[in-house]
Amino acid sequence: MRLDQAHHILAWPTAELDPPRLAVQGQVRHVIMTIGTKAALDGTLGREAARERDRERLVKELAPRFSELWPAPPTRPPST
């Protein structure tokens, strides 16, 4: 199941659901909570957040070095 489908199911108003849909919503909630708890406990959520924060800084830091090591090839004028 994709996350957008899970989000859609969790957005259903719980008070108005019939028993089969209520069971589906409970299962989705259980799976999302299980995955989220495991990720929080083993630190993958924190590492991923830190990686996202550092990505832009690293690109800015490494871009000048890359252009120094591998300069852009000269452009050829268009042939007529």
Stockholm file with secondary structure:
# STOCKHOLM 1.0

chainA/1-80         MRLDQAHHILAWPTAELDPPRLAVQGQVRHVIMTIGTKAALDGTLGREAARERDRERLVKELAPRFSELWPAPPTRPPST
#=GR chainA/1-80 SS CCHHHHHHHHTSCGGGCCHHHHHHHHHHHHHHHHHHHHHHHHTHHHHHHHHHHHHHHHHHHHHHHHHHHSCCCCCCCCCC
#=GC SS_cons        CCHHHHHHHHTSCGGGCCHHHHHHHHHHHHHHHHHHHHHHHHTHHHHHHHHHHHHHHHHHHHHHHHHHHSCCCCCCCCCC
//
